[in-house]
Amino acid sequence: MIKGQIAGLMRQAQQMQENMKKAQEALADIEVEGLSGGGLVKIIITCDYTVKKFFLDPSLLNEDRDLLEDLIIAAFNDAIRKARLNSEEKMSSVTGGLPIPAGMKFPL
């Protein structure tokens, strides 16, 4: 009886691992947009943190370098925050809310 229960748990863990892998692969296709300066700086990244596009309003080219650097950093941080939230939501739906770290491998 216990052997059967353990085998069942292992099958469930393997299925969860497969579902997590599919969810992680799907994150590469989901894009989020980070903004700063009221939209003057825009960065688009995927939820696996690949930068896809970067937009800089031409009016900023005459601004102070420090201000421009701060706006770019703020846009990146906004995009990363949104990607992280999106990823956590997607993975939570796969794991049933269990706090399983991304990339965790189950024994097969």
Residue frames as qw, qx, qy, qz and C-alpha x, y, z in Angstrom:
[[0.000, 0.885, 0.465, 0.000, 0.00, 0.00, 0.00],
 [0.282, -0.824, 0.101, 0.482, 2.72, 2.49, 0.92],
 [0.444, -0.136, 0.594, 0.657, 4.68, 1.60, -2.23],
 [0.238, 0.612, 0.656, 0.372, 1.61, 2.43, -4.33],
 [0.126, -0.942, -0.256, 0.174, 1.16, 5.76, -2.55],
 [0.395, -0.616, 0.330, 0.597, 4.80, 6.67, -3.05],
 [0.397, 0.158, 0.677, 0.599, 4.60, 5.72, -6.73],
 [0.111, 0.812, 0.548, 0.166, 1.48, 7.89, -7.06],
 [0.250, -0.895, -0.021, 0.369, 3.23, 10.82, -5.41],
 [0.445, -0.339, 0.509, 0.654, 6.21, 10.40, -7.71],
 [0.316, 0.472, 0.670, 0.478, 3.91, 10.44, -10.77],
 [0.046, -0.932, -0.358, 0.033, 2.24, 13.60, -9.46],
 [0.375, -0.741, 0.204, 0.518, 5.62, 15.23, -8.84],
 [0.444, -0.026, 0.623, 0.643, 6.78, 14.30, -12.33],
 [0.195, 0.708, 0.601, 0.314, 3.59, 15.74, -13.85],
 [0.193, -0.938, -0.150, 0.246, 4.04, 18.95, -11.84],
 [0.450, -0.488, 0.397, 0.634, 7.61, 19.20, -13.06],
 [0.364, 0.302, 0.665, 0.578, 6.48, 18.83, -16.67],
 [0.020, 0.872, 0.474, 0.120, 3.78, 21.47, -16.14],
 [0.342, -0.828, 0.048, 0.442, 6.31, 23.82, -14.54],
 [0.462, -0.185, 0.529, 0.687, 8.68, 23.37, -17.48],
 [0.237, 0.579, 0.633, 0.456, 5.88, 24.18, -19.95],
 [0.155, -0.934, -0.304, 0.102, 4.91, 27.24, -17.90],
 [0.430, -0.642, 0.240, 0.587, 8.51, 28.46, -17.81],
 [0.401, 0.112, 0.615, 0.669, 8.80, 28.03, -21.58],
 [0.092, 0.781, 0.565, 0.249, 5.56, 29.99, -22.03],
 [0.303, -0.839, -0.127, 0.435, 7.03, 32.85, -19.99],
 [0.441, -0.220, 0.419, 0.763, 9.54, 33.45, -22.78],
 [0.153, 0.454, 0.631, 0.610, 6.64, 34.52, -25.00],
 [0.212, -0.860, -0.462, 0.053, 4.97, 36.89, -22.52],
 [0.393, 0.355, -0.057, 0.846, 6.11, 40.50, -22.84],
 [0.299, -0.806, -0.420, 0.291, 5.79, 43.20, -20.20],
 [0.326, 0.712, 0.066, 0.619, 6.42, 46.92, -20.50],
 [0.506, -0.514, -0.318, 0.615, 8.42, 48.99, -18.04],
 [0.192, 0.819, 0.235, 0.486, 7.88, 52.75, -18.07],
 [0.441, -0.516, -0.269, 0.683, 9.43, 55.80, -16.49],
 [0.114, -0.237, 0.140, 0.955, 9.25, 59.54, -16.97],
 [0.512, 0.466, 0.297, -0.658, 5.57, 59.36, -17.82],
 [0.824, 0.425, 0.375, -0.001, 6.28, 57.04, -20.74],
 [0.252, 0.886, -0.345, -0.180, 9.31, 58.89, -22.07],
 [0.067, 0.461, -0.884, -0.035, 11.38, 55.76, -21.45],
 [0.896, 0.011, 0.115, -0.429, 9.88, 52.38, -22.27],
 [0.026, 0.428, -0.900, -0.075, 11.48, 48.95, -22.03],
 [0.893, 0.027, -0.077, -0.443, 9.82, 45.75, -23.18],
 [0.019, -0.421, 0.903, -0.084, 11.10, 42.47, -21.78],
 [0.706, -0.138, -0.625, -0.304, 9.85, 38.91, -21.71],
 [0.716, -0.600, 0.123, -0.336, 9.00, 37.20, -18.45],
 [0.931, -0.127, -0.025, 0.341, 12.23, 35.24, -18.75],
 [0.338, -0.820, 0.086, 0.453, 14.02, 38.64, -18.59],
 [0.557, 0.147, 0.462, 0.674, 15.08, 38.97, -22.23],
 [0.091, 0.616, 0.059, -0.780, 15.08, 42.60, -23.38],
 [0.539, 0.488, 0.643, 0.241, 13.07, 42.90, -26.59],
 [0.268, 0.731, 0.265, 0.569, 12.76, 46.66, -27.18],
 [0.383, -0.475, -0.270, 0.744, 13.97, 49.94, -25.77],
 [0.191, 0.778, 0.378, 0.464, 12.33, 53.29, -26.53],
 [0.377, -0.422, -0.211, 0.797, 13.74, 56.66, -25.60],
 [0.238, 0.903, 0.356, -0.041, 11.79, 59.80, -26.39],
 [0.591, 0.451, 0.038, 0.668, 14.01, 62.13, -28.45],
 [0.181, -0.885, -0.017, -0.429, 13.20, 65.03, -26.11],
 [0.782, -0.609, 0.073, 0.108, 15.35, 63.33, -23.46],
 [0.810, 0.262, 0.000, 0.525, 18.51, 63.57, -25.53],
 [0.176, 0.695, -0.120, 0.687, 18.98, 67.15, -24.37],
 [0.666, -0.707, -0.056, -0.231, 18.55, 66.24, -20.70],
 [0.238, -0.719, 0.623, -0.194, 21.18, 65.80, -18.03],
 [0.520, 0.270, -0.808, -0.059, 22.99, 62.47, -18.26],
 [0.044, -0.070, 0.845, -0.529, 22.24, 61.59, -14.62],
 [0.585, 0.209, 0.287, -0.729, 18.51, 62.15, -15.16],
 [0.698, 0.350, -0.460, -0.423, 18.56, 60.02, -18.30],
 [0.331, 0.232, -0.897, 0.179, 20.40, 57.20, -16.51],
 [0.269, 0.033, 0.701, -0.659, 17.89, 57.32, -13.63],
 [0.681, 0.279, 0.025, -0.676, 14.95, 57.13, -16.04],
 [0.625, 0.323, -0.676, -0.219, 16.45, 54.13, -17.85],
 [0.135, 0.139, -0.897, 0.396, 17.12, 52.33, -14.57],
 [0.444, 0.124, 0.491, -0.739, 13.60, 53.07, -13.35],
 [0.730, 0.300, -0.249, -0.561, 12.09, 51.68, -16.57],
 [0.498, 0.261, -0.827, 0.018, 14.18, 48.50, -16.32],
 [0.054, -0.051, 0.819, -0.569, 13.21, 48.02, -12.68],
 [0.601, 0.191, 0.217, -0.745, 9.54, 48.54, -13.53],
 [0.718, 0.303, -0.499, -0.379, 9.74, 45.94, -16.31],
 [0.338, 0.214, -0.884, 0.242, 11.55, 43.44, -14.08],
 [0.303, 0.017, 0.643, -0.703, 8.98, 43.90, -11.31],
 [0.715, 0.255, -0.004, -0.651, 6.13, 43.28, -13.75],
 [0.630, 0.319, -0.689, -0.163, 7.88, 40.24, -15.24],
 [0.100, 0.167, -0.877, 0.440, 8.48, 38.79, -11.77],
 [0.493, 0.114, 0.469, -0.724, 4.84, 39.27, -10.75],
 [0.746, 0.323, -0.274, -0.514, 3.64, 37.73, -14.00],
 [0.482, 0.315, -0.816, 0.050, 6.02, 34.77, -13.57],
 [0.120, -0.091, 0.806, -0.572, 4.98, 34.19, -9.95],
 [0.644, 0.196, 0.229, -0.703, 1.31, 34.25, -10.96],
 [0.725, 0.350, -0.485, -0.343, 1.88, 31.80, -13.83],
 [0.364, 0.257, -0.866, 0.226, 3.94, 29.40, -11.71],
 [0.323, -0.054, 0.645, -0.690, 1.48, 29.60, -8.82],
 [0.766, 0.200, -0.026, -0.611, -1.29, 28.40, -11.13],
 [0.688, 0.313, -0.648, -0.086, 0.84, 25.36, -12.00],
 [0.314, 0.177, -0.814, 0.455, 1.92, 24.51, -8.46],
 [0.474, -0.606, -0.619, -0.160, -1.46, 25.11, -6.85],
 [0.280, -0.895, 0.043, -0.344, -0.04, 27.97, -4.81],
 [0.866, -0.377, -0.016, 0.328, 2.82, 25.95, -3.30],
 [0.016, -0.947, 0.274, 0.164, 5.91, 28.16, -2.90],
 [0.883, 0.007, 0.318, 0.345, 8.15, 26.06, -5.18],
 [0.154, -0.702, 0.311, 0.622, 11.17, 27.96, -6.51],
 [0.695, 0.658, -0.121, -0.263, 11.42, 28.35, -10.27],
 [0.452, 0.608, -0.652, 0.010, 13.75, 25.79, -11.78],
 [0.526, -0.372, 0.695, -0.319, 13.31, 23.31, -8.95],
 [0.536, 0.234, -0.749, -0.311, 13.77, 19.74, -10.20],
 [0.819, -0.265, 0.303, -0.409, 11.86, 16.80, -8.82],
 [0.290, -0.334, 0.885, 0.148, 13.43, 13.35, -8.72],
 [0.672, 0.261, -0.363, -0.591, 12.27, 11.21, -11.62]]
